[in-house]
Amino acid sequence: MANVSAEKALKNQLASVCMEGFRFTEKELDNVKKCLSGELSFKQFTDKIVKDVRRK
């Protein structure tokens, strides 16, 4: 089985959820990339999501 980069895996998943009608902002995608790269912990990532949802 071929090794798939995190970037490629993210693109594949985004294509899948976009077909279901979901859309993401650049800020949201940046946060996902930061979490995948280890710049944000999962806890920090989920806290940002909750904070952004509460603002809407």
N, C-alpha and C positions, 0 to 999 in steps of 0.2 A: 504494500500500500504506500502511495506517495505521501511525502510530508507536505502538509498544507500550512502556509503561513497564517498568522493571525489576521493579517490584512485580507487575504484571500477568503478565509473563513467568514470574516465579517461581511465582505461583499456578497458572498453566497447567501448568508442569512438575511441581509438587507433586501436582496432581490426576492427572496421568498416572502418576507412579510409585506413588501411593497405590493406584491401580487394580491395580497389579502386586503389592501387598502390602507395600510398604515404608512404614515410619513413621519420623518424625523428632521429636526433642525440641525444645522451644523454644530451648534453648541452641544446638543444631545449626542451626536456622533463623536465629537471630540472627547466628551466624558467617557464614552464607551472605550475609545481607543486608549485613553489614559488609564482606565481600569485594566484593560488587557495588557498594557505594557508595564503595569506595576506602579505607575505614578500616583494612582489613587487606590486606596484599599477598597474592598467591596463595601465596607461600612460607609466610607466617605462617598462612594458612588451612589449607594441607595439613599443616603441622607440628602444628596443633591437632587435626586429625583423627587423625593417627598417634598423638599423645599420648593422646587419649581411647580409641582402640582398644586400645592397649597396657594401659590400666588395666582393661579388661573381662576 
